[in-house]
Amino acid sequence: MNSSFLYHAWGLYTHKCTREEYKGNTIILHVEAKDREKECPKCGHRHLVKNGFRIRDFIGLPIGGKKVIIRMKVQRYQCKNKDCDYDRQEKIPFATGSCGYTHRFAKYVVDLLRGMTLKDAANLLGVSWDTIKEIHTHHLENHYAPPSLEGVESIGIDEFAVRKGHVYKTIVVDLKSGRIIYVGDGKGTDALEGFWKRIGWKGIDIKYVATDLSAAFISSVYENCPNAVHVFDHFHVVKLMNEKLDEIRRVQYNMEKDINKRKVLKGTRYLLLSNGEDIFDKEYKTRLDNALDMNKPLSQAYYLKEQLREIWTRINKEEAEKVMLDWIRQAQESKVQQLVKMAATIMAHRTGILAWYDCHISTGKVEGINNKIKVMKRTAYGFRDEHYFKLRLYALHDCRITRNVG
């Protein structure tokens, strides 16, 4: 076979093909080195002799829809110098170590996996699923693990459910690049210990941190990063208020004895939780107004929910603090149990909520990454290998995740 074809097709520039063999849908190329080694790489002695050989098979790039096996005669050499103990096989430039595939085949697999699942790639190339996964694992380890912390200043922290049974993982995301830079087990303070150790070893100065209202995250950030500006995500604050409003709706519905009033309250959950300015339909707006007019606690909770967003629309922090304190006063004066609890929560977290005016960050990017993780898990039908799953998370920012592509 032509040497140029061997080089351009499979990267075999120091080898020659002695014969070809065809078995079913497989092409077997028998190759060996063009030139024998003459000088000992250890001592430089020129008296190097052959000391047996072995046959090794490597999976090469497919050609014409046929699987290609490169069957190489690997020569062993021994140095005859009495002071040298060199006795090794010749180097194989187109493969690494004990891998049973060539570099070009591995690169081809990685390119395919940008638009295919592991199973699809294995079926296309006629190799095992484990081989494809091994190639992908090596690629991810070489390019994404451990993730670089260089230039990281602002981070977002959140948790996601791995599977049913309260099994969680905590991720730390670089808010500037959108990269996952740490994955910890669980959702408590212990989950972030490894990250803070890496930060200390690297001497990284974290300036801004965004989290939800999790007590574990707040405690961990305060203990390990006390000088950072800690911002509580405003979407989580609004979400908590929506949960309180929905709880009040359910309580009022169950307490209402009048059947007609119960009919008015029934089915208003969507209207109550929607932003007021987003309700354009007159029929829906009238139905919402009727529900609020006949129920004072529900009306108080709804209008306080609408006013809560005003905290993040002020010109400066001082104005926002005035709005917040006025909101807390109204909630406390309402005497509605859920609103009083919400007022206490906002009062306790007021520093982190108002810190948004020091740095306009949120965990929105982290929540988007959590959605990509859910799609990735659903596409793969779960991950059995924890190490491989963590590597996939580190590479998530470079992946295109859809329902059909993993």
WOHUUR-V663718 format. One record per residue. N is the residue number from 1. PHI is phi as a letter, one per 40 degrees, with the letter a starting at -180 (none if undefined). PSI is psi as a letter, one per 40 degrees, with the letter a starting at -180 (none if undefined). NEAR is the number of other C-alpha atoms within 12 Angstrom. Layout:
[[N;PHI;PSI;NEAR] [N;PHI;PSI;NEAR]]
This chain:
[[1;none;i;18] [2;c;h;16] [3;c;d;21] [4;c;d;16] [5;c;d;16] [6;d;d;26] [7;c;d;20] [8;c;d;13] [9;c;d;24] [10;b;e;36] [11;g;f;24] [12;c;g;33] [13;c;e;23] [14;b;e;23] [15;b;i;32] [16;b;i;28] [17;c;h;28] [18;c;d;21] [19;a;i;17] [20;b;i;20] [21;b;h;20] [22;b;h;15] [23;b;h;13] [24;g;b;11] [25;c;f;17] [26;b;h;24] [27;b;h;26] [28;b;h;29] [29;b;h;33] [30;c;h;28] [31;b;i;32] [32;a;i;31] [33;c;i;27] [34;c;d;18] [35;b;i;13] [36;c;i;22] [37;c;h;27] [38;b;d;18] [39;b;h;22] [40;c;h;26] [41;c;e;22] [42;c;d;19] [43;b;e;19] [44;g;e;17] [45;c;i;21] [46;c;e;19] [47;c;g;20] [48;b;h;29] [49;b;i;25] [50;c;i;24] [51;b;f;19] [52;g;i;16] [53;a;i;19] [54;a;i;18] [55;b;h;18] [56;b;i;27] [57;b;h;26] [58;b;h;36] [59;c;h;37] [60;b;i;38] [61;c;h;37] [62;c;i;30] [63;b;h;20] [64;g;f;12] [65;g;e;14] [66;b;i;21] [67;c;h;29] [68;b;h;33] [69;b;h;33] [70;c;h;41] [71;c;h;30] [72;b;h;37] [73;c;h;28] [74;c;h;30] [75;c;i;28] [76;b;h;24] [77;b;i;29] [78;b;h;30] [79;c;h;28] [80;c;e;23] [81;c;h;19] [82;c;d;12] [83;c;e;11] [84;b;h;18] [85;b;f;17] [86;c;h;26] [87;a;g;23] [88;a;i;24] [89;c;i;27] [90;c;i;32] [91;c;i;23] [92;b;h;32] [93;c;e;21] [94;c;e;32] [95;a;i;26] [96;b;h;18] [97;f;b;16] [98;c;e;13] [99;c;i;22] [100;c;f;28] [101;a;i;36] [102;c;i;34] [103;c;d;28] [104;c;d;26] [105;c;d;36] [106;c;d;34] [107;c;d;23] [108;c;d;28] [109;c;d;40] [110;c;d;29] [111;c;d;20] [112;c;d;25] [113;c;e;32] [114;c;e;24] [115;b;e;21] [116;b;i;27] [117;c;i;31] [118;d;d;34] [119;c;d;26] [120;c;d;24] [121;c;d;31] [122;c;d;26] [123;c;d;19] [124;c;d;23] [125;c;e;32] [126;g;f;26] [127;b;i;31] [128;c;i;19] [129;c;d;20] [130;c;d;18] [131;c;d;26] [132;c;d;36] [133;c;d;31] [134;c;d;25] [135;c;d;35] [136;c;d;34] [137;c;d;30] [138;c;d;25] [139;c;d;25] [140;c;d;28] [141;c;d;22] [142;c;d;15] [143;b;e;18] [144;b;e;27] [145;b;h;25] [146;c;i;23] [147;c;i;31] [148;c;i;22] [149;b;e;31] [150;c;h;20] [151;g;e;20] [152;c;h;28] [153;b;d;26] [154;b;h;36] [155;b;i;43] [156;b;i;44] [157;b;h;51] [158;a;i;45] [159;b;i;37] [160;a;i;29] [161;c;h;22] [162;c;d;30] [163;a;i;18] [164;c;i;9] [165;h;f;8] [166;f;f;13] [167;b;h;16] [168;b;i;21] [169;b;i;30] [170;b;h;37] [171;b;i;42] [172;b;h;45] [173;b;h;43] [174;c;h;36] [175;c;e;34] [176;c;d;24] [177;c;e;24] [178;g;e;29] [179;c;i;36] [180;c;h;43] [181;b;e;42] [182;a;i;37] [183;b;h;37] [184;b;i;32] [185;c;h;27] [186;g;a;25] [187;b;e;29] [188;c;a;25] [189;c;d;28] [190;c;d;21] [191;c;d;27] [192;b;e;34] [193;d;d;28] [194;c;d;22] [195;c;d;34] [196;c;d;29] [197;c;d;17] [198;c;d;22] [199;c;d;26] [200;c;d;16] [201;c;d;12] [202;c;e;16] [203;g;f;15] [204;c;h;22] [205;b;h;25] [206;c;h;31] [207;c;d;25] [208;b;h;35] [209;b;h;44] [210;b;h;44] [211;a;i;46] [212;c;a;34] [213;c;f;33] [214;c;h;26] [215;c;d;18] [216;c;d;24] [217;c;d;34] [218;c;d;33] [219;c;d;20] [220;c;d;26] [221;c;d;39] [222;c;d;22] [223;c;d;17] [224;b;e;25] [225;a;f;29] [226;c;d;17] [227;c;e;14] [228;c;i;25] [229;c;h;32] [230;b;h;43] [231;b;h;39] [232;c;h;42] [233;d;h;38] [234;c;d;34] [235;c;d;27] [236;c;d;25] [237;c;d;34] [238;c;d;32] [239;c;d;21] [240;c;d;27] [241;c;d;34] [242;c;d;33] [243;c;d;24] [244;c;d;34] [245;c;d;38] [246;c;d;31] [247;c;d;26] [248;c;d;31] [249;d;d;37] [250;c;d;23] [251;c;d;21] [252;c;d;29] [253;c;d;28] [254;c;d;17] [255;c;d;16] [256;c;h;19] [257;c;d;12] [258;c;h;15] [259;c;d;13] [260;c;d;14] [261;c;d;23] [262;c;d;23] [263;c;d;18] [264;c;d;27] [265;c;d;36] [266;c;h;25] [267;g;e;20] [268;c;e;29] [269;d;d;26] [270;d;d;21] [271;c;d;32] [272;c;d;41] [273;c;e;32] [274;c;i;24] [275;c;h;22] [276;d;d;22] [277;c;e;12] [278;c;e;15] [279;c;h;19] [280;b;d;14] [281;c;h;13] [282;c;d;11] [283;c;d;12] [284;c;d;22] [285;c;d;22] [286;c;d;17] [287;c;d;25] [288;c;d;33] [289;c;d;25] [290;c;d;25] [291;c;d;32] [292;c;d;26] [293;c;d;19] [294;c;e;23] [295;b;h;26] [296;c;d;20] [297;d;d;33] [298;c;d;38] [299;c;d;27] [300;c;d;33] [301;c;d;40] [302;c;d;38] [303;c;d;31] [304;c;d;40] [305;c;d;35] [306;c;d;24] [307;c;d;26] [308;d;d;37] [309;c;e;26] [310;c;d;25] [311;d;d;35] [312;c;e;33] [313;b;e;21] [314;c;i;19] [315;c;d;16] [316;a;i;20] [317;c;d;25] [318;c;d;19] [319;c;d;18] [320;c;d;27] [321;c;d;29] [322;c;d;20] [323;c;d;26] [324;c;d;34] [325;c;d;25] [326;c;d;22] [327;c;d;33] [328;c;d;30] [329;c;d;21] [330;c;d;25] [331;c;d;34] [332;c;d;25] [333;c;e;19] [334;c;d;24] [335;g;e;19] [336;c;h;27] [337;d;d;22] [338;c;d;31] [339;c;d;38] [340;c;d;28] [341;c;d;23] [342;c;d;36] [343;c;d;34] [344;c;d;21] [345;c;d;27] [346;c;d;34] [347;c;d;24] [348;c;d;20] [349;b;e;26] [350;c;d;32] [351;c;d;24] [352;c;d;37] [353;c;d;39] [354;c;e;36] [355;c;e;31] [356;d;d;33] [357;c;e;29] [358;c;d;24] [359;a;h;26] [360;c;g;27] [361;b;i;36] [362;a;i;37] [363;c;e;38] [364;d;d;26] [365;c;d;31] [366;c;d;37] [367;c;d;29] [368;c;d;24] [369;c;d;36] [370;d;d;33] [371;c;d;21] [372;c;d;29] [373;c;d;39] [374;c;d;26] [375;c;d;23] [376;c;d;29] [377;c;d;30] [378;c;d;20] [379;c;d;21] [380;c;e;25] [381;f;f;19] [382;g;i;20] [383;b;h;24] [384;c;d;14] [385;c;h;15] [386;c;d;17] [387;c;d;21] [388;c;d;25] [389;c;d;26] [390;c;d;32] [391;c;d;31] [392;c;d;39] [393;c;d;41] [394;c;d;34] [395;c;e;36] [396;c;d;34] [397;c;e;28] [398;b;e;22] [399;b;i;25] [400;b;h;22] [401;b;h;31] [402;b;a;21] [403;c;d;20] [404;b;e;18] [405;b;h;24] [406;b;none;34]]
